[in-house]
Amino acid sequence: MITMPARKPRRSAAATRRTPLLLDRAALKRRLADATYDVLVIGGGITGAYAVLDAASRGLRAALIEKDDFASGTSSKSSKMVHGGLRYIEQGNVNLVRHSLLERHRFRKNAPHLVHRLPFLFPILEKEGIFDARLAKGFEGLLWTYDLVGGWRIGKLHQRLTVPEVLAQAPTLRAENLKGGLMYFDARTDDARLVLTIVRTAAALGATILNGARAEGLLMQMGKVAGARVSADGDTFDIRSRAVVNATGVWTDELDAKADDGHKPQVRPAKGVHIVVPWDKVRINCTVTVPIPGRARRATCTRWGNSVVLGTTDEDYQGSPDDVHCTREEMDFLLEGANTAFEGKLTPDDVVGSIGGLRPLVGGKEGATLDMRRDHHITVGRTGMVTVTGGKLTTSRHMGELVIDKVMTVLGRKGKSRTTDLPLLGGAGYDAEAVAASGGIAAHLGERFGTEARFVGDLIQDDPTLAEPVVAGLPYTKAEVVYAARAELARSVDDVLSRRLRARLFARDASVDAAGAVGAILGQELNLSEAEVERSVSEYLAAVRHEKSVLLEGTAA
């Protein structure tokens, strides 16, 4: 059970815990139905997560609901980069880059277990590259700008690399036209786990959070939004709140229309996709940016453990936001770029996972989505609902701060944000080098849970069989599935394999083989009936079949 929220939460409440934060769905639903909140955040992506954390850190009675699972939309399907964005300098948006690099620094300080430094390599090619040796000189000037406006905070400045140094990082890179390279440094994160950690940190500070809770309608009082009518697990109840935040991303217009019949659509969805191939097919040690022949675009290839993630596209999207997948055409586009840059031949059979997500861009309907600015937009509608759209993962903390600033205005209250220096759960006292040096399961758990890894370790100590891997070829343990059910509000096989463990992305077919075992653990932990377990497993298998059919055939299953 979770204790009721304190009005003046201490920072240490989220930073260090002596016992695991266990989350109970039934208790959370009762609290949502019984309490009156200062602010209700609708939408459990990265923006909504940091909004509810900011609210809780200020002492507001705060709640967050998400219709599916935390980060199940765009926030688990991003490029997983915490970065300033070189492209934004090219677009002339230096202020966004400066601020993004400051926020990157704060992420690395507050969540050192989740946000890690990542080198980016631009090969310099004599022809058919992103730029030749002459253009590389101009690009290096851009990298100096990047370093000076905040890139230096990561502890390294950009470097020029010789051909041997480039090949040491990417030995399979085609060398016939290679003239050297440029390397700079940014960061990456497991986006789904980051979102989950943020909402759990909010819960540790007293916020009420619940996934699988859909806002069916908004409550109105004297012409103002005063909460939401919610359905969860077959139950329907009202959540009363003095302020409401719409942080639903590409679904923003749908919720705004419920608050205002005269609302006009503002969001322009832009689709991005990624595919995953085994590391031994590419053998890179960093992120390598490669050209796509005949296209005014570049792709990135990023090592992630024993995998390489290839991405991304940026195109207008007209389909359902609830059914977004990488298509055969998009997969072929990314494979073409990789095969042009690297020796060997990647084929569709090498693709072990894929994702497709939508960026909720705001602005005009003309021009390429790639050229649109990634600034956020925060508005207060005529019914008093605060709506946030746009932005990017890297600046989510600041967006959450600005959103709650607006909420404070709606409430007529004052209070400053406390999240600038607020460690996320598992971040306080975490030593990345020491944990990495420990190796084995300790290092694996440390990089996912930080100092809270000890709680997962306690499960293994009590039952050594929980140290067994749950997905063949991946390091995830049965203990992590148990912990997901007890402490992370995992309700289904998909919640576990797609977001708590990321197995669906990095080993799609192996995750299918593990679905039954995951379902059995969830059944025992959540007291599910045999029929409920079978349904959860079957739904996961069907979802993966559909994903593969779109990827390989371009059609629905």
Secondary structure, 3 states (H helix, E strand, C coil): CCCCCCCCCCCHHHHCCCCCCCCCHHHHHHHHHHCEECEEEECCCHHHHHHHHHHHHCCCCEEEECCCCCCCCHHHCCCCEECCCHHHHHCCCHHHHHHHHHHHHHHHHHCCCCEEEEEEEEEEECCCCCCCHHHHHHHHHHHHHHHHCCHHHHCCCCEEECHHHHHHHCCCECCCCEEEEEEEEEEEECHHHHHHHHHHHHHHCCCEEECCEEEEEEEEECCEEEEEEEEECCEEEEEEECCEEECCHHHHHHHHHHHCCCCCCCEEEEEEEEEEEEHHHCCCCCEEEEECCCCCCEEEEEEECCEEEEECCCEECCCCCCCCCCCHHHHHHHHHHHHHHECCCCCHHHCCEEEEEEEEEECCCCCCHHHCCCCEEEEECCCCCEEEEECCHHHHHHHHHHHHHHHHHHHCCCCCCCCCCCCCCCCCCCCHHHHHHHCHHHHHHHHHHHHHHHHHHHHHHHCHHHHCECCCCCCCEHHHHHHHHHHCCCCCHHHHHHHHCCHHHHCHHHHHHHHHHHHHHHHHHHCCCHHHHHHHHHHHHHHHHHHHHHHHCCCCC
